[in-house]
């Protein structure tokens, strides 16, 4: 997805080497995916559902 | 001692037959912060790069080369940016070993062509994103 859009960056984080980050994002199981610090899920998702999560992460915040 | 054994090397070489162009692994190391991990990360990047001449390695110390580290958005070590014809935004924080190693190799192949392995429908949606997207994927080596 990072290759598909200039607006996307993707960072793979080795959870055990970065315990502070893992704690901050409450990583209890891996893989855990966090998008824009807004949408998160555990486990691999099919592409369409992953895309849906990305699109939800860029929705304007509800007022 | 080598991190990749002969069998790993053969498997990666076969994967690299799919490379479409040059890829640079920009490795961020800082001895004083995480010496052992940074050295291992650097060694892994060099061993991978040694398997195909289209892959190169550049090592940066974010404490010294602050502007470049900032431009890459990297503020922690060890880290690797996988850069193809341009920086697509692919980063690895921590040593990409175990399960993450295959993701590193896949990232290198995708970055070499700039062609995402996504369906047309996903690509269309990605082309019209309403904002910036930062995806973090937490994993462990096993």
N, CA and C atoms of all chains as a GROMACS GRO file, in nm:
protein
  615
    1UNK      N    1   0.083  -0.120   0.000
    1UNK     CA    2   0.000   0.000   0.000
    1UNK      C    3   0.086   0.125   0.000
    2UNK      N    4   0.203   0.119   0.067
    2UNK     CA    5   0.292   0.234   0.069
    2UNK      C    6   0.342   0.264  -0.073
    3UNK      N    7   0.358   0.159  -0.152
    3UNK     CA    8   0.404   0.177  -0.290
    3UNK      C    9   0.290   0.232  -0.376
    4UNK      N   10   0.167   0.195  -0.340
    4UNK     CA   11   0.051   0.234  -0.421
    4UNK      C   12   0.015   0.381  -0.404
    5UNK      N   13   0.053   0.443  -0.293
    5UNK     CA   14   0.015   0.582  -0.270
    5UNK      C   15   0.126   0.658  -0.199
    6UNK      N   16   0.151   0.780  -0.247
    6UNK     CA   17   0.250   0.866  -0.182
    6UNK      C   18   0.205   0.908  -0.044
    7UNK      N   19   0.078   0.892  -0.015
    7UNK     CA   20   0.026   0.937   0.115
    7UNK      C   21   0.045   0.832   0.223
    8UNK      N   22   0.092   0.713   0.183
    8UNK     CA   23   0.100   0.602   0.279
    8UNK      C   24   0.244   0.569   0.317
    9UNK      N   25   0.269   0.560   0.447
    9UNK     CA   26   0.394   0.500   0.494
    9UNK      C   27   0.358   0.376   0.576
   10UNK      N   28   0.444   0.276   0.568
   10UNK     CA   29   0.421   0.152   0.643
   10UNK      C   30   0.547   0.118   0.721
   11UNK      N   31   0.532   0.102   0.851
   11UNK     CA   32   0.646   0.069   0.936
   11UNK      C   33   0.620  -0.064   1.004
   12UNK      N   34   0.710  -0.160   0.980
   12UNK     CA   35   0.703  -0.288   1.050
   12UNK      C   36   0.787  -0.274   1.176
   13UNK      N   37   0.728  -0.300   1.289
   13UNK     CA   38   0.796  -0.278   1.418
   13UNK      C   39   0.817  -0.412   1.489
   14UNK      N   40   0.941  -0.437   1.525
   14UNK     CA   41   0.972  -0.558   1.600
   14UNK      C   42   0.935  -0.530   1.745
   15UNK      N   43   0.826  -0.591   1.791
   15UNK     CA   44   0.765  -0.553   1.918
   15UNK      C   45   0.857  -0.575   2.038
   16UNK      N   46   0.935  -0.683   2.038
   16UNK     CA   47   1.016  -0.712   2.157
   16UNK      C   48   1.135  -0.615   2.169
   17UNK      N   49   1.180  -0.560   2.056
   17UNK     CA   50   1.291  -0.465   2.061
   17UNK      C   51   1.245  -0.325   2.099
   18UNK      N   52   1.115  -0.301   2.089
   18UNK     CA   53   1.061  -0.168   2.121
   18UNK      C   54   0.946  -0.181   2.221
   19UNK      N   55   0.981  -0.226   2.344
   19UNK     CA   56   0.876  -0.250   2.444
   19UNK      C   57   0.796  -0.125   2.478
   20UNK      N   58   0.860  -0.007   2.474
   20UNK     CA   59   0.786   0.115   2.507
   20UNK      C   60   0.675   0.141   2.406
   21UNK      N   61   0.712   0.125   2.277
   21UNK     CA   62   0.611   0.144   2.171
   21UNK      C   63   0.501   0.039   2.184
   22UNK      N   64   0.542  -0.084   2.211
   22UNK     CA   65   0.444  -0.193   2.222
   22UNK      C   66   0.347  -0.167   2.337
   23UNK      N   67   0.402  -0.115   2.447
   23UNK     CA   68   0.315  -0.082   2.561
   23UNK      C   69   0.221   0.032   2.524
   24UNK      N   70   0.279   0.135   2.460
   24UNK     CA   71   0.198   0.253   2.426
   24UNK      C   72   0.080   0.216   2.336
   25UNK      N   73   0.104   0.116   2.250
   25UNK     CA   74  -0.003   0.074   2.158
   25UNK      C   75  -0.074  -0.053   2.206
   26UNK      N   76  -0.048  -0.089   2.330
   26UNK     CA   77  -0.114  -0.204   2.393
   26UNK      C   78  -0.111  -0.328   2.303
   27UNK      N   79   0.008  -0.364   2.264
   27UNK     CA   80   0.024  -0.482   2.179
   27UNK      C   81   0.018  -0.607   2.266
   28UNK      N   82  -0.090  -0.683   2.254
   28UNK     CA   83  -0.106  -0.806   2.332
   28UNK      C   84  -0.085  -0.929   2.245
   29UNK      N   85  -0.111  -0.915   2.118
   29UNK     CA   86  -0.096  -1.026   2.024
   29UNK      C   87  -0.041  -0.969   1.894
   30UNK      N   88   0.030  -1.052   1.820
   30UNK     CA   89   0.085  -1.006   1.693
   30UNK      C   90   0.035  -1.094   1.579
   31UNK      N   91   0.030  -1.047   1.455
   31UNK     CA   92   0.056  -0.907   1.422
   31UNK      C   93  -0.056  -0.816   1.471
   32UNK      N   94  -0.016  -0.696   1.514
   32UNK     CA   95  -0.116  -0.595   1.547
   32UNK      C   96  -0.092  -0.478   1.453
   33UNK      N   97  -0.200  -0.431   1.393
   33UNK     CA   98  -0.190  -0.323   1.295
   33UNK      C   99  -0.258  -0.199   1.352
   34UNK      N  100  -0.188  -0.086   1.347
   34UNK     CA  101  -0.243   0.041   1.395
   34UNK      C  102  -0.232   0.141   1.281
   35UNK      N  103  -0.344   0.199   1.243
   35UNK     CA  104  -0.345   0.293   1.130
   35UNK      C  105  -0.382   0.433   1.180
   36UNK      N  106  -0.290   0.527   1.158
   36UNK     CA  107  -0.309   0.667   1.200
   36UNK      C  108  -0.345   0.678   1.348
   37UNK      N  109  -0.301   0.586   1.428
   37UNK     CA  110  -0.331   0.586   1.572
   37UNK      C  111  -0.483   0.590   1.598
   38UNK      N  112  -0.562   0.552   1.499
   38UNK     CA  113  -0.708   0.562   1.513
   38UNK      C  114  -0.777   0.428   1.497
   39UNK      N  115  -0.733   0.352   1.399
   39UNK     CA  116  -0.797   0.223   1.370
   39UNK      C  117  -0.695   0.114   1.400
   40UNK      N  118  -0.736   0.013   1.472
   40UNK     CA  119  -0.641  -0.094   1.500
   40UNK      C  120  -0.709  -0.230   1.499
   41UNK      N  121  -0.630  -0.331   1.466
   41UNK     CA  122  -0.682  -0.469   1.470
   41UNK      C  123  -0.567  -0.566   1.483
   42UNK      N  124  -0.602  -0.686   1.528
   42UNK     CA  125  -0.501  -0.791   1.544
   42UNK      C  126  -0.524  -0.899   1.440
   43UNK      N  127  -0.415  -0.953   1.389
   43UNK     CA  128  -0.425  -1.061   1.293
   43UNK      C  129  -0.432  -1.009   1.151
   44UNK      N  130  -0.403  -1.098   1.057
   44UNK     CA  131  -0.402  -1.060   0.916
   44UNK      C  132  -0.546  -1.049   0.866
   45UNK      N  133  -0.574  -0.947   0.785
   45UNK     CA  134  -0.706  -0.931   0.726
   45UNK      C  135  -0.696  -0.950   0.575
   46UNK      N  136  -0.805  -0.997   0.512
   46UNK     CA  137  -0.808  -0.999   0.366
   46UNK      C  138  -0.790  -0.856   0.313
   47UNK      N  139  -0.739  -0.846   0.192
   47UNK     CA  140  -0.704  -0.714   0.136
   47UNK      C  141  -0.820  -0.613   0.143
   48UNK      N  142  -0.941  -0.657   0.107
   48UNK     CA  143  -1.055  -0.564   0.102
   48UNK      C  144  -1.086  -0.508   0.241
   49UNK      N  145  -1.074  -0.593   0.342
   49UNK     CA  146  -1.102  -0.546   0.479
   49UNK      C  147  -0.991  -0.456   0.531
   50UNK      N  148  -0.869  -0.487   0.490
   50UNK     CA  149  -0.756  -0.403   0.528
   50UNK      C  150  -0.776  -0.264   0.468
   51UNK      N  151  -0.816  -0.261   0.341
   51UNK     CA  152  -0.841  -0.133   0.274
   51UNK      C  153  -0.950  -0.056   0.347
   52UNK      N  154  -1.055  -0.127   0.387
   52UNK     CA  155  -1.164  -0.064   0.459
   52UNK      C  156  -1.112   0.002   0.587
   53UNK      N  157  -1.020  -0.066   0.656
   53UNK     CA  158  -0.962  -0.010   0.779
   53UNK      C  159  -0.882   0.116   0.746
   54UNK      N  160  -0.809   0.115   0.635
   54UNK     CA  161  -0.731   0.232   0.593
   54UNK      C  162  -0.825   0.349   0.565
   55UNK      N  163  -0.933   0.321   0.494
   55UNK     CA  164  -1.027   0.428   0.457
   55UNK      C  165  -1.094   0.486   0.582
   56UNK      N  166  -1.124   0.398   0.680
   56UNK     CA  167  -1.184   0.448   0.803
   56UNK      C  168  -1.086   0.539   0.879
   57UNK      N  169  -0.957   0.508   0.865
   57UNK     CA  170  -0.856   0.584   0.939
   57UNK      C  171  -0.837   0.725   0.883
   58UNK      N  172  -0.882   0.749   0.762
   58UNK     CA  173  -0.868   0.884   0.704
   58UNK      C  174  -1.000   0.960   0.699
   59UNK      N  175  -1.106   0.899   0.754
   59UNK     CA  176  -1.234   0.972   0.760
   59UNK      C  177  -1.218   1.092   0.851
   60UNK      N  178  -1.285   1.203   0.820
   60UNK     CA  179  -1.280   1.318   0.913
   60UNK      C  180  -1.333   1.274   1.049
   61UNK      N  181  -1.275   1.330   1.155
   61UNK     CA  182  -1.317   1.293   1.289
   61UNK      C  183  -1.464   1.332   1.309
   62UNK      N  184  -1.539   1.245   1.375
   62UNK     CA  185  -1.680   1.275   1.401
   62UNK      C  186  -1.688   1.391   1.498
   63UNK      N  187  -1.779   1.486   1.470
   63UNK     CA  188  -1.786   1.604   1.558
   63UNK      C  189  -1.891   1.582   1.666
   64UNK      N  190   3.017  -1.428   1.245
   64UNK     CA  191   2.937  -1.539   1.194
   64UNK      C  192   2.821  -1.485   1.109
   65UNK      N  193   2.793  -1.554   1.002
   65UNK     CA  194   2.686  -1.509   0.913
   65UNK      C  195   2.549  -1.530   0.978
   66UNK      N  196   2.457  -1.440   0.952
   66UNK     CA  197   2.320  -1.454   1.002
   66UNK      C  198   2.242  -1.548   0.909
   67UNK      N  199   2.262  -1.529   0.778
   67UNK     CA  200   2.190  -1.612   0.680
   67UNK      C  201   2.273  -1.736   0.647
   68UNK      N  202   2.213  -1.854   0.661
   68UNK     CA  203   2.287  -1.974   0.623
   68UNK      C  204   2.275  -1.994   0.471
   69UNK      N  205   2.344  -2.096   0.422
   69UNK     CA  206   2.352  -2.117   0.276
   69UNK      C  207   2.212  -2.138   0.217
   70UNK      N  208   2.127  -2.208   0.292
   70UNK     CA  209   1.993  -2.235   0.239
   70UNK      C  210   1.910  -2.107   0.229
   71UNK      N  211   1.921  -2.022   0.333
   71UNK     CA  212   1.853  -1.891   0.329
   71UNK      C  213   1.901  -1.811   0.208
   72UNK      N  214   2.033  -1.811   0.191
   72UNK     CA  215   2.091  -1.731   0.082
   72UNK      C  216   2.038  -1.777  -0.054
   73UNK      N  217   2.032  -1.910  -0.072
   73UNK     CA  218   1.982  -1.963  -0.199
   73UNK      C  219   1.836  -1.922  -0.220
   74UNK      N  220   1.757  -1.933  -0.114
   74UNK     CA  221   1.614  -1.900  -0.125
   74UNK      C  222   1.597  -1.753  -0.162
   75UNK      N  223   1.675  -1.666  -0.098
   75UNK     CA  224   1.663  -1.522  -0.124
   75UNK      C  225   1.711  -1.491  -0.265
   76UNK      N  226   1.821  -1.554  -0.306
   76UNK     CA  227   1.871  -1.532  -0.444
   76UNK      C  228   1.763  -1.567  -0.546
   77UNK      N  229   1.693  -1.676  -0.522
   77UNK     CA  230   1.585  -1.714  -0.615
   77UNK      C  231   1.475  -1.608  -0.616
   78UNK      N  232   1.440  -1.557  -0.497
   78UNK     CA  233   1.339  -1.450  -0.489
   78UNK      C  234   1.386  -1.327  -0.567
   79UNK      N  235   1.513  -1.298  -0.557
   79UNK     CA  236   1.568  -1.176  -0.619
   79UNK      C  237   1.574  -1.186  -0.772
   80UNK      N  238   1.545  -1.303  -0.826
   80UNK     CA  239   1.534  -1.310  -0.972
   80UNK      C  240   1.417  -1.225  -1.020
   81UNK      N  241   1.325  -1.192  -0.928
   81UNK     CA  242   1.209  -1.109  -0.964
   81UNK      C  243   1.238  -0.960  -0.952
   82UNK      N  244   1.357  -0.922  -0.910
   82UNK     CA  245   1.390  -0.780  -0.897
   82UNK      C  246   1.379  -0.710  -1.032
   83UNK      N  247   1.322  -0.588  -1.029
   83UNK     CA  248   1.304  -0.512  -1.153
   83UNK      C  249   1.400  -0.395  -1.166
   84UNK      N  250   1.463  -0.357  -1.057
   84UNK     CA  251   1.551  -0.241  -1.060
   84UNK      C  252   1.627  -0.229  -0.929
   85UNK      N  253   1.708  -0.125  -0.917
   85UNK     CA  254   1.790  -0.110  -0.797
   85UNK      C  255   1.709  -0.076  -0.672
   86UNK      N  256   1.758  -0.123  -0.560
   86UNK     CA  257   1.696  -0.095  -0.430
   86UNK      C  258   1.807  -0.059  -0.332
   87UNK      N  259   1.780   0.047  -0.256
   87UNK     CA  260   1.877   0.084  -0.152
   87UNK      C  261   1.817   0.060  -0.015
   88UNK      N  262   1.894  -0.008   0.069
   88UNK     CA  263   1.854  -0.025   0.208
   88UNK      C  264   1.925   0.083   0.288
   89UNK      N  265   1.849   0.179   0.338
   89UNK     CA  266   1.908   0.285   0.420
   89UNK      C  267   1.896   0.239   0.565
   90UNK      N  268   2.012   0.207   0.623
   90UNK     CA  269   2.016   0.147   0.757
   90UNK      C  270   2.049   0.256   0.859
   91UNK      N  271   1.967   0.266   0.962
   91UNK     CA  272   1.991   0.364   1.068
   91UNK      C  273   2.050   0.294   1.188
   92UNK      N  274   2.169   0.336   1.225
   92UNK     CA  275   2.242   0.274   1.336
   92UNK      C  276   2.293   0.381   1.430
   93UNK      N  277   2.291   0.348   1.557
   93UNK     CA  278   2.345   0.440   1.657
   93UNK      C  279   2.405   0.355   1.768
   94UNK      N  280   2.536   0.344   1.761
   94UNK     CA  281   2.610   0.256   1.852
   94UNK      C  282   2.575   0.281   1.998
   95UNK      N  283   2.564   0.408   2.036
   95UNK     CA  284   2.545   0.441   2.178
   95UNK      C  285   2.405   0.408   2.228
   96UNK      N  286   2.310   0.395   2.136
   96UNK     CA  287   2.172   0.370   2.179
   96UNK      C  288   2.142   0.220   2.187
   97UNK      N  289   2.180   0.147   2.084
   97UNK     CA  290   2.152   0.003   2.079
   97UNK      C  291   2.259  -0.064   1.994
   98UNK      N  292   2.379  -0.068   2.047
   98UNK     CA  293   2.495  -0.116   1.971
   98UNK      C  294   2.478  -0.255   1.911
   99UNK      N  295   2.445  -0.352   1.996
   99UNK     CA  296   2.434  -0.491   1.948
   99UNK      C  297   2.328  -0.505   1.840
  100UNK      N  298   2.210  -0.450   1.869
  100UNK     CA  299   2.099  -0.464   1.775
  100UNK      C  300   2.131  -0.394   1.643
  101UNK      N  301   2.193  -0.276   1.654
  101UNK     CA  302   2.227  -0.201   1.532
  101UNK      C  303   2.330  -0.276   1.449
  102UNK      N  304   2.428  -0.336   1.516
  102UNK     CA  305   2.531  -0.411   1.441
  102UNK      C  306   2.468  -0.530   1.371
  103UNK      N  307   2.378  -0.601   1.441
  103UNK     CA  308   2.312  -0.717   1.378
  103UNK      C  309   2.226  -0.674   1.260
  104UNK      N  310   2.155  -0.563   1.280
  104UNK     CA  311   2.067  -0.512   1.175
  104UNK      C  312   2.148  -0.474   1.050
  105UNK      N  313   2.260  -0.408   1.075
  105UNK     CA  314   2.348  -0.366   0.967
  105UNK      C  315   2.405  -0.489   0.895
  106UNK      N  316   2.445  -0.588   0.973
  106UNK     CA  317   2.501  -0.710   0.913
  106UNK      C  318   2.397  -0.781   0.827
  107UNK      N  319   2.273  -0.788   0.879
  107UNK     CA  320   2.168  -0.854   0.802
  107UNK      C  321   2.146  -0.782   0.669
  108UNK      N  322   2.141  -0.648   0.675
  108UNK     CA  323   2.120  -0.570   0.552
  108UNK      C  324   2.235  -0.596   0.454
  109UNK      N  325   2.357  -0.601   0.504
  109UNK     CA  326   2.471  -0.623   0.414
  109UNK      C  327   2.470  -0.764   0.355
  110UNK      N  328   2.429  -0.862   0.436
  110UNK     CA  329   2.422  -0.999   0.384
  110UNK      C  330   2.316  -1.011   0.275
  111UNK      N  331   2.204  -0.943   0.294
  111UNK     CA  332   2.098  -0.945   0.192
  111UNK      C  333   2.147  -0.876   0.065
  112UNK      N  334   2.212  -0.760   0.083
  112UNK     CA  335   2.259  -0.684  -0.033
  112UNK      C  336   2.366  -0.760  -0.110
  113UNK      N  337   2.442  -0.844  -0.040
  113UNK     CA  338   2.549  -0.920  -0.106
  113UNK      C  339   2.494  -1.024  -0.202
  114UNK      N  340   2.364  -1.053  -0.190
  114UNK     CA  341   2.305  -1.159  -0.272
  114UNK      C  342   2.264  -1.112  -0.411
  115UNK      N  343   2.262  -0.980  -0.430
  115UNK     CA  344   2.227  -0.930  -0.564
  115UNK      C  345   2.288  -0.791  -0.582
  116UNK      N  346   2.351  -0.772  -0.695
  116UNK     CA  347   2.425  -0.646  -0.716
  116UNK      C  348   2.333  -0.526  -0.730
  117UNK      N  349   2.203  -0.549  -0.750
  117UNK     CA  350   2.110  -0.437  -0.763
  117UNK      C  351   2.073  -0.378  -0.627
  118UNK      N  352   2.114  -0.446  -0.520
  118UNK     CA  353   2.080  -0.397  -0.387
  118UNK      C  354   2.203  -0.334  -0.321
  119UNK      N  355   2.183  -0.212  -0.267
  119UNK     CA  356   2.294  -0.144  -0.201
  119UNK      C  357   2.254  -0.108  -0.058
  120UNK      N  358   2.355  -0.076   0.021
  120UNK     CA  359   2.331  -0.040   0.161
  120UNK      C  360   2.397   0.094   0.190
  121UNK      N  361   2.324   0.179   0.260
  121UNK     CA  362   2.384   0.302   0.312
  121UNK      C  363   2.353   0.307   0.461
  122UNK      N  364   2.455   0.331   0.540
  122UNK     CA  365   2.433   0.336   0.685
  122UNK      C  366   2.437   0.481   0.731
  123UNK      N  367   2.335   0.520   0.806
  123UNK     CA  368   2.327   0.657   0.858
  123UNK      C  369   2.317   0.653   1.011
  124UNK      N  370   2.383   0.746   1.074
  124UNK     CA  371   2.366   0.765   1.218
  124UNK      C  372   2.273   0.884   1.237
  125UNK      N  373   2.151   0.859   1.290
  125UNK     CA  374   2.052   0.967   1.299
  125UNK      C  375   2.096   1.081   1.390
  126UNK      N  376   2.190   1.053   1.483
  126UNK     CA  377   2.236   1.160   1.572
  126UNK      C  378   2.329   1.255   1.498
  127UNK      N  379   2.395   1.202   1.394
  127UNK     CA  380   2.489   1.285   1.318
  127UNK      C  381   2.420   1.342   1.194
  128UNK      N  382   2.353   1.254   1.121
  128UNK     CA  383   2.285   1.299   0.999
  128UNK      C  384   2.138   1.327   1.028
  129UNK      N  385   2.118   1.426   1.113
  129UNK     CA  386   1.983   1.454   1.163
  129UNK      C  387   1.885   1.492   1.054
  130UNK      N  388   1.931   1.576   0.963
  130UNK     CA  389   1.838   1.623   0.860
  130UNK      C  390   1.786   1.510   0.775
  131UNK      N  391   1.878   1.420   0.738
  131UNK     CA  392   1.834   1.307   0.653
  131UNK      C  393   1.743   1.213   0.731
  132UNK      N  394   1.777   1.189   0.857
  132UNK     CA  395   1.692   1.102   0.940
  132UNK      C  396   1.552   1.163   0.952
  133UNK      N  397   1.549   1.294   0.972
  133UNK     CA  398   1.420   1.362   0.983
  133UNK      C  399   1.342   1.352   0.853
  134UNK      N  400   1.413   1.370   0.742
  134UNK     CA  401   1.346   1.361   0.612
  134UNK      C  402   1.285   1.222   0.592
  135UNK      N  403   1.353   1.121   0.643
  135UNK     CA  404   1.298   0.985   0.634
  135UNK      C  405   1.195   0.958   0.744
  136UNK      N  406   1.186   1.047   0.842
  136UNK     CA  407   1.093   1.027   0.951
  136UNK      C  408   1.137   0.916   1.045
  137UNK      N  409   1.267   0.892   1.051
  137UNK     CA  410   1.318   0.786   1.138
  137UNK      C  411   1.378   0.848   1.263
  138UNK      N  412   1.323   0.811   1.380
  138UNK     CA  413   1.377   0.867   1.503
  138UNK      C  414   1.417   0.759   1.603
  139UNK      N  415   1.415   0.633   1.558
  139UNK     CA  416   1.457   0.526   1.648
  139UNK      C  417   1.546   0.428   1.572
  140UNK      N  418   1.630   0.357   1.645
  140UNK     CA  419   1.720   0.259   1.584
  140UNK      C  420   1.708   0.126   1.657
  141UNK      N  421   1.742   0.014   1.592
  141UNK     CA  422   1.781   0.006   1.451
  141UNK      C  423   1.661   0.017   1.358
  142UNK      N  424   1.685   0.074   1.240
  142UNK     CA  425   1.577   0.088   1.143
  142UNK      C  426   1.632   0.071   1.002
  143UNK      N  427   1.546   0.030   0.911
  143UNK     CA  428   1.583   0.018   0.769
  143UNK      C  429   1.474   0.082   0.686
  144UNK      N  430   1.513   0.168   0.593
  144UNK     CA  431   1.420   0.220   0.492
  144UNK      C  432   1.449   0.144   0.363
  145UNK      N  433   1.345   0.089   0.301
  145UNK     CA  434   1.362   0.017   0.175
  145UNK      C  435   1.322   0.113   0.063
  146UNK      N  436   1.422   0.156  -0.014
  146UNK     CA  437   1.400   0.262  -0.112
  146UNK      C  438   1.422   0.210  -0.254
  147UNK      N  439   1.324   0.228  -0.340
  147UNK     CA  440   1.340   0.189  -0.480
  147UNK      C  441   1.378   0.311  -0.562
  148UNK      N  442   1.310   0.329  -0.676
  148UNK     CA  443   1.336   0.447  -0.759
  148UNK      C  444   1.314   0.574  -0.678
  149UNK      N  445   1.227   0.564  -0.578
  149UNK     CA  446   1.212   0.673  -0.480
  149UNK      C  447   1.174   0.611  -0.347
  150UNK      N  448   1.158   0.696  -0.246
  150UNK     CA  449   1.120   0.646  -0.114
  150UNK      C  450   0.969   0.627  -0.111
  151UNK      N  451   0.927   0.502  -0.104
  151UNK     CA  452   0.783   0.473  -0.105
  151UNK      C  453   0.722   0.477   0.035
  152UNK      N  454   0.806   0.491   0.136
  152UNK     CA  455   0.752   0.496   0.272
  152UNK      C  456   0.754   0.361   0.343
  153UNK      N  457   0.846   0.275   0.303
  153UNK     CA  458   0.855   0.142   0.366
  153UNK      C  459   0.966   0.144   0.470
  154UNK      N  460   0.930   0.116   0.596
  154UNK     CA  461   1.028   0.117   0.705
  154UNK      C  462   1.018  -0.009   0.790
  155UNK      N  463   1.134  -0.052   0.839
  155UNK     CA  464   1.140  -0.160   0.936
  155UNK      C  465   1.208  -0.107   1.061
  156UNK      N  466   1.139  -0.118   1.173
  156UNK     CA  467   1.195  -0.075   1.300
  156UNK      C  468   1.229  -0.202   1.378
  157UNK      N  469   1.357  -0.220   1.410
  157UNK     CA  470   1.402  -0.345   1.471
  157UNK      C  471   1.453  -0.439   1.364
  158UNK      N  472   1.523  -0.541   1.407
  158UNK     CA  473   1.585  -0.632   1.310
  158UNK      C  474   1.477  -0.717   1.243
  159UNK      N  475   1.467  -0.710   1.110
  159UNK     CA  476   1.365  -0.791   1.042
  159UNK      C  477   1.411  -0.936   1.026
  160UNK      N  478   1.405  -1.008   1.137
  160UNK     CA  479   1.445  -1.149   1.132
  160UNK      C  480   1.319  -1.235   1.147
  161UNK      N  481   1.335  -1.364   1.138
  161UNK     CA  482   1.221  -1.455   1.152
  161UNK      C  483   1.113  -1.424   1.052
  162UNK      N  484   0.990  -1.411   1.102
  162UNK     CA  485   0.875  -1.388   1.015
  162UNK      C  486   0.891  -1.259   0.935
  163UNK      N  487   0.949  -1.156   0.997
  163UNK     CA  488   0.965  -1.027   0.930
  163UNK      C  489   1.065  -1.033   0.815
  164UNK      N  490   1.152  -1.132   0.819
  164UNK     CA  491   1.254  -1.138   0.714
  164UNK      C  492   1.190  -1.155   0.576
  165UNK      N  493   1.089  -1.240   0.568
  165UNK     CA  494   1.024  -1.259   0.437
  165UNK      C  495   0.952  -1.132   0.394
  166UNK      N  496   0.904  -1.054   0.493
  166UNK     CA  497   0.842  -0.926   0.458
  166UNK      C  498   0.946  -0.828   0.405
  167UNK      N  499   1.066  -0.834   0.462
  167UNK     CA  500   1.174  -0.748   0.411
  167UNK      C  501   1.204  -0.782   0.265
  168UNK      N  502   1.216  -0.911   0.238
  168UNK     CA  503   1.249  -0.954   0.102
  168UNK      C  504   1.136  -0.913   0.006
  169UNK      N  505   1.010  -0.936   0.048
  169UNK     CA  506   0.896  -0.895  -0.036
  169UNK      C  507   0.898  -0.744  -0.061
  170UNK      N  508   0.930  -0.668   0.044
  170UNK     CA  509   0.934  -0.522   0.030
  170UNK      C  510   1.039  -0.479  -0.071
  171UNK      N  511   1.152  -0.547  -0.066
  171UNK     CA  512   1.261  -0.514  -0.160
  171UNK      C  513   1.214  -0.538  -0.303
  172UNK      N  514   1.145  -0.650  -0.323
  172UNK     CA  515   1.099  -0.683  -0.459
  172UNK      C  516   0.994  -0.583  -0.507
  173UNK      N  517   0.901  -0.548  -0.419
  173UNK     CA  518   0.798  -0.450  -0.457
  173UNK      C  519   0.861  -0.313  -0.484
  174UNK      N  520   0.956  -0.273  -0.399
  174UNK     CA  521   1.020  -0.142  -0.418
  174UNK      C  522   1.103  -0.139  -0.546
  175UNK      N  523   1.152  -0.254  -0.589
  175UNK     CA  524   1.236  -0.258  -0.709
  175UNK      C  525   1.156  -0.225  -0.835
  176UNK      N  526   1.026  -0.253  -0.830
  176UNK     CA  527   0.943  -0.227  -0.948
  176UNK      C  528   0.852  -0.107  -0.929
  177UNK      N  529   0.822  -0.073  -0.804
  177UNK     CA  530   0.725   0.033  -0.778
  177UNK      C  531   0.583  -0.012  -0.808
  178UNK      N  532   0.568  -0.144  -0.830
  178UNK     CA  533   0.437  -0.199  -0.864
  178UNK      C  534   0.380  -0.272  -0.743
  179UNK      N  535   0.275  -0.218  -0.680
  179UNK     CA  536   0.219  -0.285  -0.564
  179UNK      C  537   0.149  -0.416  -0.602
  180UNK      N  538   0.155  -0.513  -0.513
  180UNK     CA  539   0.088  -0.641  -0.536
  180UNK      C  540  -0.054  -0.633  -0.481
  181UNK      N  541  -0.134  -0.543  -0.540
  181UNK     CA  542  -0.270  -0.522  -0.491
  181UNK      C  543  -0.368  -0.536  -0.606
  182UNK      N  544  -0.494  -0.560  -0.573
  182UNK     CA  545  -0.595  -0.570  -0.678
  182UNK      C  546  -0.620  -0.431  -0.737
  183UNK      N  547  -0.680  -0.428  -0.856
  183UNK     CA  548  -0.711  -0.300  -0.921
  183UNK      C  549  -0.805  -0.216  -0.834
  184UNK      N  550  -0.902  -0.283  -0.771
  184UNK     CA  551  -0.999  -0.210  -0.688
  184UNK      C  552  -0.928  -0.139  -0.574
  185UNK      N  553  -0.834  -0.209  -0.509
  185UNK     CA  554  -0.761  -0.148  -0.398
  185UNK      C  555  -0.678  -0.032  -0.448
  186UNK      N  556  -0.611  -0.052  -0.561
  186UNK     CA  557  -0.527   0.056  -0.617
  186UNK      C  558  -0.609   0.181  -0.645
  187UNK      N  559  -0.730   0.162  -0.700
  187UNK     CA  560  -0.815   0.278  -0.731
  187UNK      C  561  -0.850   0.354  -0.605
  188UNK      N  562  -0.885   0.280  -0.500
  188UNK     CA  563  -0.918   0.347  -0.373
  188UNK      C  564  -0.796   0.419  -0.317
  189UNK      N  565  -0.679   0.355  -0.331
  189UNK     CA  566  -0.557   0.415  -0.275
  189UNK      C  567  -0.520   0.544  -0.348
  190UNK      N  568  -0.560   0.552  -0.476
  190UNK     CA  569  -0.523   0.669  -0.557
  190UNK      C  570  -0.597   0.794  -0.514
  191UNK      N  571  -0.707   0.777  -0.442
  191UNK     CA  572  -0.788   0.894  -0.405
  191UNK      C  573  -0.804   0.906  -0.253
  192UNK      N  574  -0.701   0.869  -0.179
  192UNK     CA  575  -0.707   0.877  -0.033
  192UNK      C  576  -0.730   1.021   0.013
  193UNK      N  577  -0.815   1.036   0.116
  193UNK     CA  578  -0.851   1.170   0.161
  193UNK      C  579  -0.746   1.229   0.255
  194UNK      N  580  -0.649   1.152   0.297
  194UNK     CA  581  -0.548   1.205   0.389
  194UNK      C  582  -0.428   1.113   0.395
  195UNK      N  583  -0.330   1.156   0.476
  195UNK     CA  584  -0.210   1.073   0.492
  195UNK      C  585  -0.241   0.952   0.578
  196UNK      N  586  -0.171   0.844   0.550
  196UNK     CA  587  -0.194   0.718   0.621
  196UNK      C  588  -0.061   0.664   0.674
  197UNK      N  589  -0.056   0.642   0.804
  197UNK     CA  590   0.064   0.581   0.863
  197UNK      C  591   0.024   0.446   0.922
  198UNK      N  592   0.077   0.342   0.863
  198UNK     CA  593   0.042   0.207   0.909
  198UNK      C  594   0.156   0.152   0.993
  199UNK      N  595   0.125   0.109   1.114
  199UNK     CA  596   0.224   0.041   1.196
  199UNK      C  597   0.185  -0.106   1.207
  200UNK      N  598   0.280  -0.193   1.182
  200UNK     CA  599   0.254  -0.336   1.197
  200UNK      C  600   0.349  -0.391   1.303
  201UNK      N  601   0.294  -0.428   1.417
  201UNK     CA  602   0.376  -0.486   1.523
  201UNK      C  603   0.385  -0.636   1.503
  202UNK      N  604   0.507  -0.689   1.514
  202UNK     CA  605   0.521  -0.834   1.504
  202UNK      C  606   0.637  -0.878   1.592
  203UNK      N  607   0.653  -1.007   1.604
  203UNK     CA  608   0.767  -1.064   1.677
  203UNK      C  609   0.838  -1.161   1.584
  204UNK      N  610   0.964  -1.195   1.614
  204UNK     CA  611   1.041  -1.278   1.520
  204UNK      C  612   0.984  -1.420   1.502
  205UNK      N  613   0.909  -1.469   1.600
  205UNK     CA  614   0.861  -1.608   1.587
  205UNK      C  615   0.710  -1.612   1.570
   0.00000   0.00000   0.00000
